């Protein structure tokens, strides 16, 4: 298999890498965190100018018409920079759902606005009891005449506090954990009955608790009345993107650690001269390369149409990413000594982001359990 980038992909990589290098130092990130939205409006404009907000949309709608590999290139660079902007929520999740579910008319109206930084999206699907199951939905959607009325609550909606448009899963029919009967709705965040409570997460990102109280919607807001299979595919694509971001995060932790080992002196010489620390840094590199390989595998398999094979591949990648991220993060903190735990030093912030990525859409144990039930990555369920 050819893993070389095309000319367009190399150009994209160079552009995003330069953007992060020029505008996302750790010190600049601290200033972005202090802005009211928790990210920089000027940086969001810079991301827009590169055309990155149109990544999942066709060129006819002002998009980039990119796939999982292009997404991975962007997300790995964003992982290295610990980017705070709501790119994942708006483009990867929101854009992925619109691309899969929206009609041509709806997509034609929304995609150019997203690409032109005039609209932010958020996927409101998690409920307090649902954990990682997209089909566990108690939020209800009841038909009243030609309208729909939504009632319920959604938790930990990534960047839900700043989103202009919410993509909300709600049960139209069936029992709480039935895999069918779940609809996906477009909800204006300013709609009457929508209440949001925003907060900062441990990694510096933003999330929101959202309450829907008799939110009345028109019939055109229903994107799908059987949304779970499509939502699962979009989430698999999102996990592949998170795996790429995690690789960028791990790369940054490894680089910071190597630099520290070269400059920190003890007993009259750099601590990197001690063989035992060299061995530990090599172990970090091995974990990084294993994670990188699985992230590439996830990007390739994200477009797989067989849901079982796709899901197994994504689960295997998430397991390796979680294990590698924990190992590299713990080693980075320990090899930095006391400063690795301080808020003033970057490595601890990278480890926080890595820890949150591990929890998103299923941790190591969750995906390992799924793989075991399917007989492993290349096996068959018993």
Secondary structure as UniProt FT lines:
FT   HELIX           7..23
FT   HELIX           26..33
FT   TURN            36..37
FT   HELIX           41..49
FT   TURN            50..51
FT   HELIX           52..54
FT   TURN            55..56
FT   HELIX           59..61
FT   HELIX           68..81
FT   HELIX           88..94
FT   HELIX           95..101
FT   HELIX           104..115
FT   TURN            116..117
FT   STRAND          121..124
FT   TURN            128..132
FT   TURN            134..135
FT   STRAND          140..144
FT   TURN            145..146
FT   STRAND          147..158
FT   TURN            159..162
FT   STRAND          165..171
FT   TURN            176..177
FT   STRAND          182..188
FT   TURN            189..190
FT   TURN            192..193
FT   STRAND          194..200
FT   TURN            202..203
FT   STRAND          206..217
FT   HELIX           219..221
FT   STRAND          222..224
FT   HELIX           228..263
FT   STRAND          265..266
FT   TURN            267..268
FT   STRAND          269..270
FT   HELIX           271..273
FT   HELIX           275..301
FT   TURN            302..303
FT   HELIX           307..336
FT   HELIX           337..341
FT   TURN            343..344
FT   HELIX           346..359
FT   TURN            360..361
FT   HELIX           364..373
FT   TURN            374..375
//
